[in-house]
Amino acid sequence: MLIYDTRYRSLTFQVIAALVLALSFWFLGNNLIQNLRAAGLNISYSFLGETSGYDINQVLIDYDSRSTHLRAAIVGILNTLLVAFFACITATIFGVIAGVLRLSNNWLVAKVMSVYVEIFRNIPVLIWIIIIFTIMTAVLPGPRAFRGDNATASMVLDLFAFTNRGIYIPSPHFESGLFDSAVQNWLLVIAFLVGSFFATRRVSAWATAKQEATGVRPSTFWINLAIWFVPVILLMLIMGLSWEVPALKGFNFAGGIKVGGPLIALWFALSIYTGAFIAENVRAGIQAISKGQTEAASALGLRPSRVMNLVVLPQALRVIIPPLISQYLNITKNSSLAIAVGYADITATLGGITLNQTGRAIECVLLLMLFYLTISLLISVVMNTYNNAVKLKER
């Protein structure tokens, strides 16, 4: 019955395949353990508690050479997430703009966007990273150029300093925070922003219900604007928000936030490179929409920009989102090229210096694989959830 009855035969084959797969994994794992034991090696992660002994130039949390390898790995993880997050945002902006303008009726604009897409997506991203980093270090002045009466460079608005070592910007901090930890204070601000997001969703739902009942949609712009800004501004005033402006001290700038040259080069290169691919996804999504949709919207008197924002792009998202997920995953994985310009991401810390110092290659590589797999799966889950929300609902 389990073989010839069509009601159970598929289940039988699936159980057999699952058993074969489990036995294969068991055999490979057991073989690895035996070979390691024969070579006098063992898998241990105790090295993560040892002193790292090296410095990192770009950190988001407290770290020095006396910190542990685990702390260094966490710094690398945060640096990876930082550049991946901002690169995804800017690449999306570049891609949407280039994709829309590539379909422009203006011949010159369309051709310029075509040249951008063809050039940037056909040259490896590693080359763009090196080119941008080289230009930054060669063109921007050093901190010494800002010193003295004969200074050849000056700060922008007395707030921002653009140097070949990076960009120095004012850093916010709270004089009378509600918590002793700065991280907790900023988490409170983020919590307020998340609350504002859900509040605006409720307002939009109310406006939609009102429109369905009366046929007239109430204006929600000023309400949403107040929800976003008023609570956060009041919270920052209560906690005494102030700014620390960078100042030249000795041979370098001190104070403020330093956005290092390697971070800028990696961020910008990933953005313009991936943006070229996203532009093609956007163009394909727009062209997938029936031309009759545009003509019908134009016949109602809508301007071309309103037609694109209100009619075409919302429908094109159903085509754009699936390949966009792959581009976000590529940004996250391509961030591992940061080692080429000395940016301390997780590959440079855990998979580079820590691996060389401890000799724990298997452990470090397994941790790297686990990190990239986890981040990729999280991105896929979030974007697939959004894709299910915007896709066409069939009856």
Stockholm file with secondary structure:
# STOCKHOLM 1.0

chainA/1-395         MLIYDTRYRSLTFQVIAALVLALSFWFLGNNLIQNLRAAGLNISYSFLGETSGYDINQVLIDYDSRSTHLRAAIVGILNTLLVAFFACITATIFGVIAGVLRLSNNWLVAKVMSVYVEIFRNIPVLIWIIIIFTIMTAVLPGPRAFRGDNATASMVLDLFAFTNRGIYIPSPHFESGLFDSAVQNWLLVIAFLVGSFFATRRVSAWATAKQEATGVRPSTFWINLAIWFVPVILLMLIMGLSWEVPALKGFNFAGGIKVGGPLIALWFALSIYTGAFIAENVRAGIQAISKGQTEAASALGLRPSRVMNLVVLPQALRVIIPPLISQYLNITKNSSLAIAVGYADITATLGGITLNQTGRAIECVLLLMLFYLTISLLISVVMNTYNNAVKLKER
#=GR chainA/1-395 SS CTTTCTTTHHHHHHHHHHHHHHHHHHHHHHHHHHHHHHTTCCCCCGGGGSBCCCCCSSCSSCCCTTSBHHHHHHHHHHHHHHHHHHHHHHHHHHHHHHHHHTTCSCHHHHHHHHHHHHHHHSSCHHHHHHHHHHHHHHHSCCGGGGSSTTCSCCCBTTTBEEETTEEEECEEEESSCSSSSHHHHHHHHHHHHHHHHHHHHHHHHHHHHHHHHHSCCCCCHHHHHHHHHHHHHHHHHHTTEEEECCEEETTEEESSEEEEHHHHHHHHHHHHHHHHHHHHHHHHHHHTSCHHHHHHHHHTTCCHHHHIIIIIHHHHHHHHHHHHHHHHHHHHHHGGGGGGGTCCCHHHIIIIIIHHHHCCHHHHHHHHHHHHHHHHHHHHHHHHHHHHHHSCCCC
#=GC SS_cons         CTTTCTTTHHHHHHHHHHHHHHHHHHHHHHHHHHHHHHTTCCCCCGGGGSBCCCCCSSCSSCCCTTSBHHHHHHHHHHHHHHHHHHHHHHHHHHHHHHHHHTTCSCHHHHHHHHHHHHHHHSSCHHHHHHHHHHHHHHHSCCGGGGSSTTCSCCCBTTTBEEETTEEEECEEEESSCSSSSHHHHHHHHHHHHHHHHHHHHHHHHHHHHHHHHHSCCCCCHHHHHHHHHHHHHHHHHHTTEEEECCEEETTEEESSEEEEHHHHHHHHHHHHHHHHHHHHHHHHHHHTSCHHHHHHHHHTTCCHHHHIIIIIHHHHHHHHHHHHHHHHHHHHHHGGGGGGGTCCCHHHIIIIIIHHHHCCHHHHHHHHHHHHHHHHHHHHHHHHHHHHHHSCCCC
//
